[in-house]
Amino acid sequence: MIPVGNVDLSGKTATPIGVVFAVVKKPTLLHPNPTQKQADMVLAHKAKLLGADAVINVTYKRGIVYDSWAQIKAEGTAIRIEQAAPNEP
């Protein structure tokens, strides 16, 4: 699973690949409300398709729109993580 949100980059370098988006909707009143975890799963899937190792700088927006009882929109930056080169003496 690709980590989404707070990712420890200590001693590593991150190369941005691109921005990924997710929208999770509640189609009817009887369905459960969408969760941040569901949005994270969509972001992770889309980032994996880009060859990313993680998603950082994630923002969430919740609301009600004309075609859904509730929704969460999420946006983040897909990154590739590389080990930092060791310091040479």
C-alpha positions as CSV (number, residue, x, y, z in Angstrom):
1,M,0.0,0.0,0.0
2,I,1.3,3.4,-0.9
3,P,1.4,5.8,2.1
4,V,-0.8,8.9,1.9
5,G,-0.4,12.0,3.9
6,N,2.3,12.2,6.5
7,V,5.3,10.4,5.1
8,D,8.7,10.2,6.8
9,L,11.3,11.4,4.3
10,S,14.2,11.6,6.8
11,G,17.4,10.9,4.9
12,K,15.6,10.5,1.6
13,T,14.9,12.7,-1.4
14,A,11.5,13.0,-3.0
15,T,10.9,13.6,-6.7
16,P,7.4,14.9,-7.6
17,I,5.7,12.9,-10.3
18,G,2.4,14.7,-10.6
19,V,-0.9,15.7,-8.9
20,V,-3.5,13.0,-8.1
21,F,-7.2,13.6,-7.5
22,A,-9.9,11.6,-5.8
23,V,-13.7,12.1,-5.5
24,V,-15.7,9.7,-3.2
25,K,-19.5,10.2,-3.3
26,K,-22.5,9.1,-1.3
27,P,-25.0,8.2,-4.1
28,T,-28.1,8.0,-1.9
29,L,-29.3,9.0,1.5
30,L,-29.2,5.4,2.6
31,H,-25.5,4.9,1.8
32,P,-22.9,5.6,4.4
33,N,-21.0,8.9,4.3
34,P,-17.7,8.8,2.3
35,T,-14.6,8.6,4.5
36,Q,-11.1,10.1,4.3
37,K,-9.8,6.5,4.2
38,Q,-11.8,5.8,1.0
39,A,-10.3,9.0,-0.6
40,D,-6.8,7.9,0.5
41,M,-7.3,4.5,-1.1
42,V,-8.3,6.2,-4.4
43,L,-5.3,8.6,-4.2
44,A,-2.9,5.6,-3.5
45,H,-4.3,3.7,-6.5
46,K,-3.9,6.6,-8.9
47,A,-0.4,7.3,-7.6
48,K,0.6,3.6,-8.0
49,L,-0.5,3.8,-11.7
50,L,2.0,6.7,-12.1
51,G,4.8,4.7,-10.5
52,A,4.8,6.7,-7.3
53,D,6.0,5.5,-3.8
54,A,3.8,7.9,-1.7
55,V,1.4,10.8,-1.8
56,I,2.1,14.0,0.2
57,N,0.6,17.5,0.7
58,V,-2.9,16.0,0.7
59,T,-5.9,18.3,1.1
60,Y,-9.5,17.3,1.6
61,K,-12.8,19.1,0.9
62,R,-16.2,17.9,2.0
63,G,-19.5,19.0,0.7
64,I,-22.9,18.3,-0.8
65,V,-23.3,18.6,-4.6
66,Y,-26.2,18.3,-7.0
67,D,-25.6,14.7,-7.9
68,S,-24.6,13.3,-4.5
69,W,-25.8,13.5,-0.8
70,A,-22.2,14.0,0.3
71,Q,-18.7,13.8,-1.1
72,I,-15.0,14.1,-0.3
73,K,-12.6,15.6,-2.8
74,A,-8.9,14.9,-2.2
75,E,-5.8,16.2,-3.9
76,G,-2.2,15.3,-3.3
77,T,1.3,15.2,-4.9
78,A,2.5,11.8,-6.0
79,I,6.2,11.4,-5.3
80,R,9.0,8.9,-6.0
81,I,11.3,8.3,-2.9
82,E,15.0,7.8,-3.3
83,Q,17.6,7.1,-0.7
84,A,19.9,10.0,-0.2
85,A,23.5,9.5,-1.3
86,P,25.9,8.8,1.7
87,N,28.3,11.6,2.5
88,E,31.8,11.0,1.2
89,P,34.7,11.9,3.5
